[in-house]
Structures are given as C-alpha cells and as structure tokens.
Amino acid sequence: MPDGPYLGNAQFMQSLALILVVLVLAVVGFRFGRGQSIKVVEGNARRLHSLPGYHGLYVALWCGGPALILLAVWLSLEPTILKHLVLGALPTEMLQKPDGSPLGVARLELLLNDIRNTAAGNVASTANAYIQDAAARYQSLQQTSYAAMAVVVLSLAVAGAAWAFRFIHADFRARNRVEMIIRGFMIACSMVAILTTVGIILSLLFESMRFFAVVPVTDFLFGLDWSPQMALRADQVGSSGAFGAVPLFLGTLLISGIAMAVAVPVGLLSAIYMAEYAPRKVRAVVKPLLEILAGIPTVVYGFFAALTVAPAFRGLGESIGLDVSSESALAAGIVMGIMIVPFVSSLSDDVITAVPNSMREGSYGLGATKSETIKRVIIPAALPGIVGGVLLAVSRAIGETMIVVMAAGLSANLSVNPLEAVTTVTVQIVTLLVGDQEFDSPKTLAAFALGLVLFMVTLALNVVALHVVRKYREQYE
C-alpha cells in the first residue's frame, strides 16, 4: 500500500483506482477464460478435463496476481527511491551541519518531511527556495512514478491474461494449476506469519541485549525497586534509574490471579450449565448475551472499574475499617475477570458439547448420575480444550493494559495486598514508549526487556498446555 503519511489523498486515490482497474481486468479475464473453455469444446463441458470455472479462474489469477504483486513492490520501494533522488539534488550545505559534518538520520527525515509537506500543499510558503524547488521535483517525480507504474502494471495484467488464455483447451488441467497457485499462496501467507514471529523475537532479543549491556540481568530480574526515570544530566538527582522489575512481575501476577479466580469458575460453570443443563431456548438466549461481554471495548471496562467498582470497594472497606486505595488491584482484577468470562465460557462450552454422546450414554448405562457423568467423564474428556481456553484467558489477562491503567494505577509498589495500587508489565511498557523517546537510553530499552519476559512467560504457558493436551489425548482417544 502507499506510504500513507507521505502521500496526499490524490496519490492514494490514484493507487486505489489502479488496484480496482486490475481487479476489473481479472474479472473480465475470468469471463473470457470461462467462455473460451466452453467454446473450444463446442458447448459440451463434459469434454473438459476441468470445469469451465477453473479455466476462467486460471486466467484471472495470471491477470491479477503478478500485476498486484508488482504494484505492492513498486509502492513499497517508491518512497525510498524518491527520497534518495530528492536529497541527492539538494545543495551540499543543506545536508551538512554548521561544522561541516553530515546531518544525522533524524535531521534528514525532518528535512524530507518539510519537502513532502510543501509538495502536498500543507505549508503555505517557505523562505527557503531550495525547499520549494525540491518540493516541485518531488511532486514531479511522484507523478512520473505513478504514470510509469500504471503503464507497467496494466501491461503486465494484460500480458498475464493473454499468456494464460493461450493454454485453454479440452485437456488442459486448469484445476490442478489453480490449486497449485492457491497452495503456493497459502504457503506464502504462512511464511509471512512465521517470518513476522521471527522478526518480533529477533527485535526483542537485539534491543534487550542493548539494555542488559547497561543494566545487569540480575538487577533487572531480582531488583525490588522500579524507577526508570533517567536524568538529562549526570549532576541531577536520580541520574541513574532503578530497573528492578520484581514489583511489575508481582503486580502482573496479582491482578491476573484475581482475574482468573473470577473468570475460570464463572466461565466454566456457565459453560457446563449451558451445555448440559440449560434448555435449548434458554441456551439460545443466554449464550449470545454472555458473549456480548467480549465485544465491549476495554476502555469501557476501565471506566466501569474506575468510576463504579473502585469507589464501591473503597466505601465498603471504610465501612468495615479497612484502608482501601482508590486505585486497587482488587478492582482491576475483578473487572478484568468479568471481561475474560466469555473467553473461558464460549471455548469451554464448544469443547464440552463436542464430547461424543456415546460417552454420556455409557456412563448413564453404568448407573452414574448426571453430575457424576459431568465430573468423571465429560470434564476429563474435554480437559484439553478447557486448558486451551484457560490459557487464552491467561494471555488476555497478562496483556491487558487499559483496565489496569484506569483502575490499578501506575505505581510500582512491591505488595501482594489486593487493596493497594499496583501496576503491570504491559502498563509500564506503554508508559516507557509514550511520547517522543530516543531508543538509545536504558529507560526506553527497558520496555523491550519487559516484552522479552512476557514472551518467555507466554512460551512457558504454551509448553505446559501442550503437555496437558498430549497427556489426556493419549488417555481418552
């Protein structure tokens, strides 16, 4: 897609129009390919190796596929090429600092941003004539690039359709070719997912190594004081921040534990009721209502926790002589647990209803009651799926941010008291990366170290869940 921040609305609409034209050509190619396949067998489609639709789809894929791939590559490389062409035409003194040294990457981006804004008309006037000339050159290059892109992409679409059209005959294995192309596309999609995961892991490792080169791993993992505020000068108070992450880990475990203590029993019992006890009419009403909770934005839960639940707990605590903070782990955990109930309930319900009826009937035949059948047959048989649902709920609880920010606060207190304010790892990651930050200080790099810890925790949870699933699959299959 186009580089949104640097392209005006006109350029974006032109690119979108070009995509639509390619798709229209692909539809036309489908109709012509399908018609030609019927024509070559004189209307007797049974003589074809593949259905006429496969012949049309083969032409459409060769018409739209290469053209759209070229379009995506062109749009991704265009900003970089235009950047070098425009900056290369500027006078040398504009690309240097007053001392003669070259401008840094940040200064070059600011300069290029001025040129882009001037070319897009976002800046009314400028005193620098070089910027105006560069903006005019940038706009001209952009228009030339689009014209060339349109010609090349449309030519490739037409050539691809013509190349595929010539293969249509009665014995052509169009279905095999189409399935091969679709299989290759699915493999490419899976590789994108795998490479994205690998990229995330490598970025976390690289930035975390930079952080641990400054802050020892032991201080980070076992330190009891979290105060990442770094001073700008060495003579300022607190010039060396404290990066002990134990308060963050403890706060995350505390709030997640409270949330799971609410979500797992309520969700699992709700699933058992809907799957085994509820009449069909009741289930048809209750299950959609319960799943509505999953569609409520987390910021709404945060408002509910901050404005309703937390004050209620504080008032209740004062009435019985307890000191409850206005921002507490208890309020955040309970509201988070309510938010997570649909994940546990829906997945557990699907797994329980998937247990074969033969297992229920066999248990009843041996004289077991309904409750005994649920406890000793259905739940053990459905345990792998239930574990998967609970794992998903735990991951959601660990990664939740908005509710914690609004109901539990930002204070990194080393406490297991649910009535006090605490914070979590995800909240601190957001806090460290908000605003204009330079990614070369321990304060900012600490966010990547925290992200690496979260990744390792999630990996450990997956390993445990996989072990449970394999164990009970061997027992009940």
HUPE-V240370 format. One record per pair of residues at least 4 apart in sequence whose C-alpha atoms are under 7 Angstrom apart, sorted by the first residue. I is the first residue (numbers start at 1). J is the second residue. If there is no record, write none. Layout:
I/J, I/J
//
This chain:
1/72, 1/75, 2/12, 2/75, 3/7, 6/116, 7/11, 7/12, 8/12, 8/120, 9/13, 10/14, 11/15, 12/16, 13/17, 14/18, 15/19, 16/20, 17/21, 18/22, 18/150, 19/23, 20/24, 21/25, 22/26, 22/64, 22/154, 22/157, 23/27, 23/64, 24/28, 25/29, 26/30, 26/60, 26/63, 26/64, 27/31, 27/60, 28/32, 29/33, 29/56, 29/59, 29/60, 29/63, 29/161, 30/34, 30/56, 30/57, 30/59, 30/60, 31/35, 31/56, 32/36, 32/56, 33/37, 33/55, 33/56, 33/59, 33/165, 34/38, 34/52, 34/53, 34/55, 34/56, 35/39, 36/40, 37/41, 37/52, 37/55, 37/168, 37/169, 38/42, 38/43, 38/44, 38/45, 38/52, 39/43, 40/169, 40/170, 41/45, 41/47, 41/170, 47/170, 48/170, 48/171, 49/170, 49/171, 49/172, 49/173, 50/54, 50/173, 50/174, 50/175, 52/56, 53/57, 54/58, 54/174, 54/175, 54/178, 55/59, 55/168, 55/174, 56/60, 57/61, 58/62, 58/164, 58/174, 58/178, 59/63, 59/161, 59/164, 59/165, 60/64, 60/161, 61/65, 62/66, 62/160, 62/161, 62/164, 63/67, 63/157, 63/158, 63/160, 63/161, 64/68, 64/157, 65/69, 66/70, 67/71, 67/153, 67/156, 67/157, 68/72, 69/73, 70/74, 70/153, 71/75, 71/153, 72/76, 73/77, 74/78, 77/81, 78/82, 79/83, 80/84, 81/85, 82/86, 83/87, 84/88, 85/89, 86/90, 86/134, 86/137, 86/138, 90/94, 92/96, 95/102, 95/103, 96/100, 96/101, 96/102, 96/103, 97/101, 97/102, 97/103, 103/107, 103/108, 104/108, 105/109, 106/110, 107/111, 108/112, 109/113, 110/114, 111/115, 112/116, 113/117, 114/118, 115/119, 115/131, 115/134, 115/135, 116/120, 116/135, 117/121, 117/122, 117/123, 118/122, 118/123, 118/132, 118/135, 119/135, 119/136, 119/138, 119/139, 128/132, 129/133, 130/134, 131/135, 132/136, 133/137, 134/138, 135/139, 136/140, 137/141, 138/142, 139/143, 140/144, 141/145, 142/146, 143/147, 144/148, 145/149, 146/150, 147/151, 148/152, 149/153, 150/154, 151/155, 152/156, 153/157, 154/158, 155/159, 156/160, 157/161, 158/162, 159/163, 160/164, 161/165, 162/166, 167/172, 168/172, 173/177, 174/178, 175/179, 176/180, 177/181, 178/182, 179/183, 180/184, 181/185, 182/186, 183/187, 184/188, 185/189, 186/190, 187/191, 188/192, 189/193, 190/194, 191/195, 192/196, 193/197, 194/198, 195/199, 196/200, 197/201, 198/202, 199/203, 200/204, 201/205, 202/206, 203/207, 204/208, 204/448, 204/451, 204/452, 205/209, 206/210, 207/211, 207/445, 207/448, 208/212, 208/445, 208/448, 208/449, 209/213, 211/215, 211/442, 211/445, 211/446, 212/216, 212/217, 214/442, 215/219, 215/220, 216/220, 217/221, 218/222, 219/223, 219/243, 219/244, 220/243, 220/244, 220/245, 221/244, 221/245, 221/246, 222/244, 222/245, 222/246, 223/243, 223/244, 223/245, 223/246, 224/244, 224/245, 224/246, 224/247, 225/242, 225/243, 225/244, 226/242, 226/243, 226/244, 226/245, 226/247, 226/412, 227/241, 227/242, 227/243, 228/241, 228/242, 228/243, 228/443, 229/241, 229/443, 230/238, 230/239, 230/240, 230/241, 230/443, 231/236, 231/238, 231/239, 233/239, 234/239, 245/249, 246/250, 247/251, 247/412, 247/413, 247/414, 248/252, 248/412, 248/423, 248/424, 248/425, 249/253, 249/424, 249/425, 250/254, 251/255, 251/422, 251/423, 251/424, 252/256, 252/398, 252/423, 252/424, 252/425, 253/257, 254/258, 254/416, 255/259, 255/329, 255/332, 255/333, 256/260, 256/333, 256/397, 256/398, 257/261, 258/262, 258/330, 258/333, 258/334, 259/263, 259/333, 259/334, 259/336, 259/337, 259/397, 260/264, 260/337, 261/265, 262/266, 262/334, 262/337, 262/338, 263/267, 263/337, 263/338, 263/340, 263/341, 263/344, 264/268, 264/344, 265/269, 266/270, 266/341, 267/271, 267/341, 267/342, 267/344, 267/345, 268/272, 268/344, 268/345, 268/348, 269/273, 270/274, 270/345, 271/275, 271/345, 271/346, 271/348, 271/349, 272/276, 272/349, 273/277, 273/278, 274/278, 274/283, 275/349, 275/352, 275/353, 278/282, 278/283, 279/283, 280/284, 281/285, 282/286, 283/287, 285/289, 286/290, 287/291, 288/292, 290/342, 291/342, 292/296, 293/339, 293/342, 294/339, 294/342, 296/300, 297/301, 298/302, 298/402, 298/403, 299/303, 299/402, 299/403, 300/304, 301/305, 301/335, 301/403, 302/306, 302/402, 302/403, 302/406, 302/407, 303/307, 304/308, 304/309, 305/309, 305/310, 305/331, 305/332, 305/335, 305/407, 306/310, 306/406, 306/407, 307/311, 308/312, 309/313, 309/331, 310/314, 310/326, 310/327, 310/331, 310/407, 311/315, 311/326, 312/316, 313/317, 314/318, 314/324, 314/325, 314/326, 315/319, 316/320, 317/321, 317/322, 317/323, 317/324, 318/322, 318/323, 324/419, 324/420, 325/419, 325/420, 325/421, 327/407, 327/408, 327/409, 327/420, 327/421, 328/332, 328/407, 328/408, 328/418, 328/419, 328/420, 328/421, 328/422, 329/333, 329/408, 329/418, 329/419, 329/420, 329/421, 329/422, 330/334, 330/418, 330/419, 331/335, 331/407, 332/336, 332/403, 332/404, 332/407, 332/408, 333/337, 334/338, 335/339, 336/340, 336/403, 337/341, 340/344, 340/393, 341/345, 342/346, 343/347, 343/389, 343/393, 344/348, 344/389, 344/390, 344/393, 345/349, 346/350, 347/351, 347/389, 348/352, 348/385, 348/386, 348/389, 349/353, 350/354, 351/355, 351/382, 351/385, 351/386, 352/378, 352/382, 355/378, 355/381, 355/382, 357/361, 358/362, 359/363, 360/364, 360/373, 361/365, 362/366, 363/367, 363/368, 363/373, 364/368, 364/369, 368/372, 368/373, 369/373, 370/374, 371/375, 372/376, 373/377, 373/378, 374/378, 374/379, 375/379, 376/380, 377/381, 378/382, 379/383, 381/476, 382/386, 383/387, 384/388, 384/468, 384/469, 384/472, 385/389, 386/390, 387/391, 387/465, 388/392, 388/465, 389/393, 390/394, 391/395, 392/396, 393/397, 394/398, 395/399, 395/458, 396/400, 399/426, 401/405, 401/426, 401/427, 402/406, 403/407, 404/408, 404/409, 404/423, 405/409, 405/410, 405/427, 408/421, 408/422, 408/423, 409/421, 409/422, 409/423, 410/422, 410/423, 411/421, 411/422, 411/423, 412/422, 412/423, 413/422, 423/427, 424/428, 425/429, 425/450, 426/430, 427/431, 428/432, 429/433, 429/447, 430/434, 432/443, 432/444, 432/447, 433/437, 433/444, 439/444, 439/445, 440/445, 441/445, 442/446, 445/449, 446/450, 447/451, 448/452, 449/453, 450/454, 451/455, 452/456, 453/457, 454/458, 455/459, 456/460, 457/461, 458/462, 459/463, 460/464, 461/465, 462/466, 463/467, 464/468, 465/469, 466/470, 467/471, 468/472, 469/473, 470/474, 471/475, 472/476, 473/477
//
